[in-house]
Amino acid sequence: MINRRTLTATLFAALPAAGLMATSALAQDLREITFVQPSPSAINSFPVFVAIGEGFFEEEGLNVTVEAINGSGAVLQALSAGQAHFGRPGPGPLIAARTRGVDAVHIYNVAARSNFGIAVQEDSEIQNIEELSGKVIGTGTADGAEVGFARNVMSGAGMSAGEDYEFLTVGDGGPATAAFLNGEIDAYSSSTADTAILNQRGMAVRDITPAEFARFFGNGIATMADTIANDRELVEAWSRAFAKGHAFALDDANREAVLSHLAEGNPQEGEDKEFQSALFDAVRSKTIPTDEAPHLGWYPAEVWEEWQEALIAGGEIFGPLDDLSAAWTNEFAEIGSAAAGR
């Protein structure tokens, strides 16, 4: 199982000596940037890997290294510690982190449509969220975006963690399958990718999340407020390259190239071409902007308010932020989208 995957934007094949020297000189001029993602999946961060493979970051003078760590909490820790320039945390963990003084800011809404859900086994007697009262809900990580999402859904049904139901961190893929089979969990809060993997491994599951929670966007690109204030050119350059990668991947004419770049980013995901293609379709569908979005990566202010209200109701934060609008911005997504012609 892949725990960490590193890929840079400068991948060199066999080149003539003169060309290699010129390319090496160019590489030395590129700025080294680190991006952290909350899981090893290249598909979940597909705009990054496409922007690397198509040379969009290199065009902006950036050499991007991708590192996978465990969950949104770890992503925010890496950002606040200066170990990474950009990351892909969920909105719930970001709001919670800001209450602890972590001045992180979301700059691009990647999962514009909710990419999380609460699933049960296909043959489970549980048919709705209310029937999870007294049950155990498995999660991939202890403090990832899937936890905040599940709290949100459960609080909407009038239930609180520790009183009406329990969370149990079980991991994803095989460990989650085993937790179902062993009866450790009754349901699983997961991303679109996690659900697809369970079904692929023979653990048939179905989503029981109420339809109204589809408006809750998922993980997005974040950086630190200091980076925006002191290194604005970097944030703009990143945003242009990222949006170009996103737009490129949304065009089915580029499908073969996109899947090739994703296989470079995570060879394990690329071993089963049919599964890779299906998983990419599922993840990509959640990144298509909603009808009211004026451009790629746009955030709706009212859903940020709903995310915060859900965190308060679930006891994850004790009160509203002094300035919730400081947790996100649409200006860099607009810059990126314009560069991508979207």
N, C-alpha and C positions, 0 to 999 in steps of 0.2 A: 504494500500500500504506500502511495506517495505521501509523505508528510511535508515535503518542502520541494518547491520547484523554482528554479531560477532560469530566466531567459533574458537575453539582452537584445537590444534593437540592432546590434551590429553582428550579424551572422555571416561569416565569410566562407565561400566555397573556394575551390582551386582557381586562382587567378594568375595571369601573367605577372612576372616579377614587377614590372613597372606599375601595373595596375594595383598590385598588392601594396606597394610602397605608397601610392597616392591614397589608397583607401585607409591605410594605417595612419597616415598623416591626418586625414579627415576625422578618423575615430578619436585621435588625441585631442581634437578641438571640440568634441561633443561633451556636454555637461552630463555628469553621472547623476541619475535620478533613481530613487527607490520607490516602488509601489508595493504596498502590502494588501493582500486579499485574505478574507476570513476562512478560506478553504483552498485545497490544492487545485480545484477545478479551473481549467482554462476557459471552459464554456461559460461559466458564471461571470467571468470578467472578459467576455469575448471582444469588446471594443479595444481593450488594451492590447491583446495579442494580435488583433488584426492591424492596429496602428503600428505595432512593432514590425510585423511581417511585411506590410506594404511600404514601410519606410517613412510614415507620416511623422513619427517622433524625430527621426533623423533629420528630416527637412526642417524641423524646428530647432535643431541643434542639441537634441537630447538623446542620451543613451539610457534606456530604461531597464532596470533590473526588477524583476517580479519576485516577491517572496510570499509564500503562503504561511499563515500562522492560524491559530485556533480561535476563531470567533471575532465578533465586532469589538468586544472589550479589549482584546489583544491588539487589534488594529489601532484603536484609539490610544492605547498605551504607547505603541510604537511611534505614532505621530507626535504625541505630547513629549516623548523623550528625545525627539529629534532623530530617530532611527529611520524615518521614512519621510518622504515629501508629500505623498498622496496615498490614500487608502480607500477601501470600499466598505464602510460600516453601515449598519442600519440606523434609521432615524431615532428609534427608541433609545438604543445605547448612546447615541450622540447627545440627545437631550439630557439623559441621566448623567453623562460625563460632564456636561456643562454645569450642572448643579454642584459638581465637585471642583470647579475651577478650570476644567480642561477646555480651552478656547478653540475648539474645533468647529469647522464650518463646512456644511454640505454645499458643493458648487455645481453638481450635475445629477439630475434625477435619472439614474440608470433603469431601475425597476419601476417604471412609471405606473404600472398596474401591479397590484399585489402579487408577489411571487412566493407567498407563504400560505399555508393552509393547515388545518388540523385534520388528520386522516385516521381512519380506523381500518381494520382488516375487512376485506370484501364481505366475508360471511359473519361479521360481528352483528350482534343484536342492536348495537347502538346506532340510532338513526339521526340524532340531532345533538347539538351542543348541550342542551339541558340534561341529557342522559349521561353526561360525563360527571355529574355530581357524585362525589365519593370515589372517583376513579383516579388513575395515575396517567399523566401525560408525559411521554418521553420527549426529550429534546436532544439536539446534536451537541450543543455546548451549554455551559451553565449561564452564560451572560450574552448569548448571541441575539441577533435580531428576531429569531424565531421564538424566543422566550417572551420578548416584549409583545410580539404579535399575538401569541396565545393568551397572555394576560389580558390584552385588549378585548379579544373575542369573548373570553370567559367573564370578564367584568360586565360586558354587554348583556350577559345572561344572568347577571346578579350574583356571580360567584367569585370568591377570593382564594388565591393560592394559600395552602396551609390550613384552610378552614373547610372549604368545600371540595377541594381536589388537591392533588400533589403533582409537583414536577419531579422528573427523574432524568438526570443527564445520562444518556446511553450511547452517544456518538451517532455516526451515520452509517449507511451501507450495511455491511455484515452485522455489526453490533446492534443496530436498530432491528434488523430482521430477527436476530437471536432474542432480543428483548420481547418482541411480540410472541415468538414461539414459546418462550419460557414463561409467559404470562406475567412478566414484570411490568408491562405497560398495557394500557387499554386503548391508547391513542398516541399519535405522534405528531408533534408540531414540526413542520418541515418546509423546505423550499420546494419549488417546482422540480428542481434537479434531484433532490433527495427522494421525492415521491416516485419519479421516473426510475431511479436506480432500484428502489424497493420492488417495483413492479417487474423490472428487468430480471431481478434475482429470484423471481417466483413468489415474492410476498405481495399478493394482490391487495391493494388498499384503495379506499375511496374517500374523497374529501367531503367532510360534513360542515365546512365553514359556511356560515350564512352569506348570501350573495352581497349584502351591503358592505362587507369588509373588503371587497375588491378594490375600493377606492384608496385603501391604505397602501401607498407606494412603499417599496422596499429599500434595499441597500443602494446607496449612491456614492459618488466620489466626494471625498472630503480632504481638506487640508487644514492647516492651522491659520488662525487669524493673523498671526505675525508674518506668515509667509505671504499672505495677501497684501498686507501693509508694506512689507519691506522687499518683496520680490515679485511684484505684480507681473513683470514680463514673463517670469517662469509660469505663473498660473495661467496667463493668456496663451502661452505657447503650448502648455499641456492641454488646455481646453480645445484649442484648434485641432491638434493631432487626435485627441480622443474622439471628438465629434466626427471627424473624418473617418475614423475607424468604425464608429457606430453606423454612420450613414452607408459606408461601403458594405457592411455586413447586412444591412436591411435590404439591399438590392440582390434579388435572387440570381441575377446574372453573374454575381461574384461568388456564388455558393462554393464552387470547387476550391477556389483560392482560400476562402474563409476557413473551410474545414481543414485544409492543409496547414494553415497557420495555427489552428487550434491543436492539431495533432503534434506540431512542433512544441507547443506550450505544455501539453500534457500527453505524452505518448500512450499512457494507459487508456485514456479516454478515446484515443484514436484507433485502438486495436480492433474494436467492433464498429465498422463503418456505419452499419445500419442504426445501431444504438446511438452513436455519436451524432448522426444526422437528426434522429428523432429528438434527442435531448437538446440539441441546438435549437430546433424549431420551438420546443416548449419554452426554453429560456428566452429566446429572442422575442417571442410573442408578448412577453411581459414588459419588454422595453419599448414597445411601440407607443408613442405619445398618445394621450387621451384626446378626444375630439376638441376639447377646449384649449389644448396646449398650443401656444403660438410658435413654438420651436422645440427642437430636441432638448432634452434635459431639463425641461421646465418644471418648477415646483408650484403647486397650488397652496396658497397661504392657509386656507381654511383646513386643509388636511393636517398641516403642521399643528394647528390648534387642537384638532381631534386627537392626534398622537399624544400631545402633552396632557390632555384631559384623561386619556386612557391610562397614562403612566401614573397620574395622581390617584385615579380611582383604584389602580392595582397596587398602590403603595410603593411603587418603585422610586418615586420622588415625592417630597413632602409638600410641594407647592409649585406654582408656576414660575418660570424664569422671569427675571426682571425685564428682559427684552428677548422674546422668542425669535423675533425677526433677525437677530444677530446670529442665529444658528444656521441660517441658510441664505443663499443669494441666487438670483437668476441671471446676473449680469455676465458671468463667465460662460454659462451655457448658451446664452444668446450670441456671444462672440464666437464660440465654437460652432454653433449651428450655422451662423452666417458664413463662416469659412468653409463649411461642408456643403454649402448651397441648399440648406434646409431651413 
